[in-house]
Amino acid sequence: MRTVGLIVEYNPFHNGHHYHLQQSLKITESDAVVAVMSGHFLQRGEPALLNKWTRAEMALRGGCDVVIELPVAYSTQAAEWFGYGAVALLEATGVVDALCFGSEAGDIGPLRRVARLLGHEPAAFGKLMADSLGTGASYPAAYSEAVRKFMETAGDDEAAAFPFEQPNNTLGLHYLLALERLGSAIEPFTVRREKAGYSQTNITDTQIASATAIRKLTLEAASPDGAAPFVPGSTLELLLRDHAAGRGRGSWEQYAKPLLHKLVSESADQLERYHEISEGLEHRLKKSLLTLDALAFEPLLDKLKTKRYTRTKLQRALLAILLGHSKELLSPARLREGIRYIRVLGYTPRGRELLKRMRTSAKLPILNSAAKFDDPYLELDVRATSVYALGWPDAGPRDLFRDFYEKPVTL
């Protein structure tokens, strides 16, 4: 059974995701899909619209066969560590033959050439990166500029002109870098992203919209019905189900008060210990509280944003504070050690067969719940579920520790 791996957030699963999944099966000539999916908090430093078990069910009903969780230690990181964690999990399953990701360019050639040259972090690239950051550019902009200059020096004009600054191209490059660094035999492919950009908020097609635009629709309307043209019927059904239960509208505003509590109750020195807090951001955070217009998330973000601090960078930093993620636990050295478990969120009948193979082929223990396994990153996942549950007005004690009770979703 040839198997393709996908790295996803499905926030929520929409028609564009379904297209990518079907194309991935086709171009890799695969029979089954293993998806590595972020849990309750996502790569841009945001809470998920829906809980991870609902989104796992969306994935299974949309065509995935096994859904495994990307731990929050990696799911809330910038592209380098997000990609490394996700690819390492696919490699650890022992059953994934191919990886297929979406990209704006739809061309894997320049990405692979850059990944081969940068896979072992040459000193010349580090110097270019330091010079780019020294101009005051944001990290994504500095990285793209350093890649461009490095490839010019290498004499690869096509790669130098490649739009690495586009978000899916950036993620794709880091997936390929992870494959190189892990020495993985997984074969990479890419599918061009069609009709809607990664963070495009306006809708320009009758069937395809970005997840960003769909979330905007569901958060601003009284009901998620407006998303109907842009999502499969199964996704709409689950959106309506969770909405009726009062749990289908996850956003940062639900966590503004707990975040503000930590910001006012901890000193600047205490804030500086959190992951992503650097360059005096802890002092900027404390000063911003003095001029807030409202006790809400967006006014706080508006006070903090600069050319250097992008919205995404700030969201990740604030999320690290909310979740209590320390610099020590999420240091590059610790992240490089990798994940020590494979957490299964759901599977289909075909997925059950894959899991049977994984019991003998996987390089890590396979978990169906957080019970009876001790690991600091798994503890972060349990904590993230508890914080996520506190954002819902009707959450009960069991919701706080759902990781210990919830079985994988099955179809």
Stockholm file with secondary structure:
# STOCKHOLM 1.0

chainA/1-411         MRTVGLIVEYNPFHNGHHYHLQQSLKITESDAVVAVMSGHFLQRGEPALLNKWTRAEMALRGGCDVVIELPVAYSTQAAEWFGYGAVALLEATGVVDALCFGSEAGDIGPLRRVARLLGHEPAAFGKLMADSLGTGASYPAAYSEAVRKFMETAGDDEAAAFPFEQPNNTLGLHYLLALERLGSAIEPFTVRREKAGYSQTNITDTQIASATAIRKLTLEAASPDGAAPFVPGSTLELLLRDHAAGRGRGSWEQYAKPLLHKLVSESADQLERYHEISEGLEHRLKKSLLTLDALAFEPLLDKLKTKRYTRTKLQRALLAILLGHSKELLSPARLREGIRYIRVLGYTPRGRELLKRMRTSAKLPILNSAAKFDDPYLELDVRATSVYALGWPDAGPRDLFRDFYEKPVTL
#=GR chainA/1-411 SS CCEEEEEECCTTCCHHHHHHHHHHHHHHTCSEEEEEEECSBCTTSCBCSSCHHHHHHHHHHHTCSEEEEECHHHHTSCHHHHHHHHHHHHHHHSCCCEEEEEESSCCCHHHHHHHHHHTTCCHHHHHHHHHHHHTTCCHHHHHHHHHHHHHHHTTCHHHHTSCTTSHHHHHHHHHHHHHHHHTCCCEEEEEECCSSCTTCCSCCSSSCCCHHHHHHHHHHSSSGGGGGGGSCHHHHHHHHHHHHTTCSCCCGGGGHHHHHHHHHHSCHHHHTTBTTCCTTHHHHHHHHGGGCSSSSHHHHHHHHCCSSSCHHHHHHHHHHHHHTCBTTTTCHHHHHHCCSCEEEEEECHHHHHHHHHHHHHCSSCEESSSTTCCCHHHHHHHHHHHHHHTTSTTCCHHHHTHHHHCCCEEC
#=GC SS_cons         CCEEEEEECCTTCCHHHHHHHHHHHHHHTCSEEEEEEECSBCTTSCBCSSCHHHHHHHHHHHTCSEEEEECHHHHTSCHHHHHHHHHHHHHHHSCCCEEEEEESSCCCHHHHHHHHHHTTCCHHHHHHHHHHHHTTCCHHHHHHHHHHHHHHHTTCHHHHTSCTTSHHHHHHHHHHHHHHHHTCCCEEEEEECCSSCTTCCSCCSSSCCCHHHHHHHHHHSSSGGGGGGGSCHHHHHHHHHHHHTTCSCCCGGGGHHHHHHHHHHSCHHHHTTBTTCCTTHHHHHHHHGGGCSSSSHHHHHHHHCCSSSCHHHHHHHHHHHHHTCBTTTTCHHHHHHCCSCEEEEEECHHHHHHHHHHHHHCSSCEESSSTTCCCHHHHHHHHHHHHHHTTSTTCCHHHHTHHHHCCCEEC
//
